[in-house]
Amino acid sequence: MIEEQFRARLFAVSGLRQEAEQEVRATSALLSVLQVVRPLSKRLLGPLGASLSESAEVLAWTEVPFETADGEGLRPDGIVTVRSRGRSFTALIEVKTGTSRLGCLLN
């Protein structure tokens, strides 16, 4: 399980000035809302394969470092998991604010 320190929060404690910090705050706010507003998480994540069950549990984290199977280190902006009846759906989230460009996380 991912440590509590990475849990998405509506009011993130990141700085306010730098563009990277804006992305952390935006990601945290979006993912924290997805955890509690089930109609929104169903609408955004359902088409990607997440459970549409009302009783599904949505969990989200920001800036979680991990390694791929081949040892490459990654730190996506966010991770969201939807669990229901023994099934689990997990997605890596990349957020861009301002004029930042979206790049490829995995090759």
Beta strands, then each sheet from edge to edge (+ up, - down):
strand 1: 57-62
strand 2: 66-67
strand 3: 73-74
strand 4: 78-84
strand 5: 87-93
sheet 1: 1+ 4- 5+
sheet 2: 2+ 3-
end
